[in-house]
Amino acid sequence: MFFFFFFEEEAIKPGTVCRVKCRFGISPDKLVVVDKQAGGDSYWAYDNRPVRYRINRKGVRVVESDPACIQTIYSAEDLEPTNEIPLQEDGWGAKYRRARLCIK
């Protein structure tokens, strides 16, 4: 009789904050938020940075840059799940992200 012991791996799910392992051209200790699986061991992720705002000519506060709109594909080998930094909750995409991740 054989017993197989499977170690509980920390699964990478949408909304998980991960640290990118240092590679060529990537800044060390870069934090990204996983958005969706691209297929196999690849994931689409965006930078875990706050949304930038500006005041337009009418004096209205508008979103200048939302990091959730700029995504990069990463291999599962390059991502290390972490609980150090919480997910950013501001910006025009926050409502969409909460709905997609089923967070209230």
Secondary structure, 3 states (H helix, E strand, C coil): CCCCCCCCCCCCCCCCEEEECCCCCCCCCEEEEEEEEEECCEEEEEECCCCEEEECCCCCEEEEECHHHCCEEEEHHHEEECCCCCCCCCCCCHHHHHHHCCCC
